[in-house]
């Protein structure tokens, strides 16, 4: 058994405007986790093989590759390779992670 050791984390704002704020919560050689607070619109692009997304609060829309999906609190999704450039609109908070 490996004993638990707290991982040192220093959250930093990586992207911000009047319409959104993105905070990098933790980053390791294996995984990076962000919290995004969207007030209106956020256009994002990640260089990752996939993206995990969990909606914590609020609702909005996800626009990716010409398709629009409705998002609301409690939704969890995986954006596969080729869908890592996206636009979200609405008012919500979400956790985004990738390798």
Beta strands, then each sheet from edge to edge (+ up, - down):
strand 1: 12-16
strand 2: 20-27
strand 3: 32-38
strand 4: 41-45
strand 5: 50-64
strand 6: 67-72
strand 7: 76-80
strand 8: 85-98
sheet 1: 1+ 2- 3+ 8- 4+
sheet 2: 1+ 2- 3+ 8- 5+ 6-
sheet 3: 1+ 2- 3+ 8- 5+ 7-
end
